[in-house]
Amino acid sequence: MANDQQLKGLLTQDNCALSVDIKTEPISHYYDVQTRPFARGKFAQVRRCVHKETSRSYAAKTIKKRRRATDASHEIMHEIRVLLTTSQSPRIVTLHEVYETPTEFILMLEMAEGGELQRILDEDDSVTEHHCRRIVRQVVEAVQYLHRFNIAHLDIKPQNILLTNPFPAGDIKLCDFGISRILTKGAELREIVGTPDYVAPEILQYEPISLATDMWSIGILTYVLLSGHSPFAGDTKQETYCNITNGPLEFPSYLFNQVSEEAKDFIQQLLVRDPNGRVNCHDCLKHEWLTNNTETNGSINLSFLDVYRSYRCIKSDKFDLIIDENCITN
């Protein structure tokens, strides 16, 4: 059974009034499930399945209950409750049903036919700033809805952004709330979570997490989409951490020569090391770059993706952190 410390930052039956209907019948009674997963993580796999009566496709996310010999059911239930809490948002993936077996939970999620945003970065096609603006605007809308409930996602990155239809027609759906946390007034929450390239300085410095932690990640995401390059990536994770806490934010001409000044200003408003100095979602949506619908001719330079790709397979989770003292700012 989880203790109070383990439940800190999680939605439980004590702080979430929404009821969770969990089915225990085999999903094969109702769905045809593909054997091969189309996505997988350290503790989860996602398979396409088709409802036998409606012929509608869903994404079945199977999550192991035990992680590192520890029962993680409370963390999975938290993810389920976050999805139920945000079910009215068109920018967040919808939870259809939940099944439970002795060893796993199975979340039946809406199928986003356009796949992960990461695929766009993996292709050799260029992407216009106009399309990037639309994606980022929708991501901010998703995060804004999440923040209404004082929930921080803590793992915003291209792999956790789905497209409802093939790019560029599809809208986005934010997904994967496994390491999200609810922030309670008067209670500080410190955890080492996230994906190295996207993690905020306060995470690395073991300072309190806030909703502003997500805003840093949106800034990184925007930089990556506009340039095909991660702003603080180093040759090692240690170097990346040092760059995040101390390195300068630069916009080299070979990456940003066709990117607007408004887009660069938008990023600068987000990649502020003091969380109190970052703009919030409301301010982002009023920023000149997101309110400007003029289509630009500039496109992402995808010839510099190799550095970024070397980091994209790093799993999101609580990660071991050893930071050189020179990386820590006072």
C-alpha positions, 0 to 999 in steps of 0.5 A: 500500500502506498504511503503518504509520501508516495501519494504526494502530488497524485490524484486519489479518491480523497482529492478527486471526486470522479469515480473510476469504472474499472472492468475486469473481463478480458478485453478480447471479449469486446475488442480485436487487439493487434499482437504487435504494439505500435508504441512502447515504453519501459513499463507500458505498451500501446496496441491498436484495437478494434471494438467488435460491435462498433468497428471503432479503433482505439489505442490500448495502453497496457501498463504494468502494475509493478515497477522495480519490484514496487506496486505502482497502481496508485500512479496508474490510478492517478493517470486515469484520474487526470484523464477523467478530469480533463475529458472535456478538453478537445486538446487532450487524449480521451479515455474510453474505458479502463480494464484491470488484470492481476498484473496490468491496467489497460487504458482504452484511449482514442486513436490518433491516426496522425501518430506522434508529432515526433514522426514529423521530426523524423521525416525529411520534409520541411515544416513551415513556421506557420504550421509550427505556430498552429501546433504550439498554439494548440499545445498551449491550449491543452496545457492551459486546460490542464493548469486550470486544475493545478496539474503540471504535465512535466513531460511535454515533448514531441513523443507525447503530442499526438495528431488526430490526422496526418500532418499538417491537417491534424489537430494535436492531442496531449497524452501520457500523464504518467508523471504529471502532478497536482500542485496543492497550495502550501505544499511544495513538491520536489521530484526529479522527473522528465526527459533530459532535453526538456527538463526545467532548471528547477527540476535539476536543482531540486527546487519546487515544481510549479505550473511554470515548469511546463512553460519551460518545456513548451519553450524547448518544444518550440525551439526544436520545432522551429530549428530541428535542434535542441537548444541546450543539448550536449554530448552527454546528459551531464553536459546537457544538464549543465547547459540547461542550468548555466548555458546561454540561449542562442539562435544561430543563423544557420538554424534560425535565418528564416525564423521570425523575430516574433517566434524567437521572442516567444521562446525567450519569454519561456526559457527564463531560468527563474520560474517566476519570470516565465509567461503563463499559458494565458500570456502565451496565447496573447503573444504576437507570434501566436496571434499572427496567422500570417503564413511565412515562407520560412521552414525548419532546417531539418539537416541538423536533426542528428543531435536531437535524434540522439536524445529522443530515445531517452525514456521519461521517468524519475531519473538518477541525477548527479550534477557537477557543482559547476552546473548549479546556480546560486 
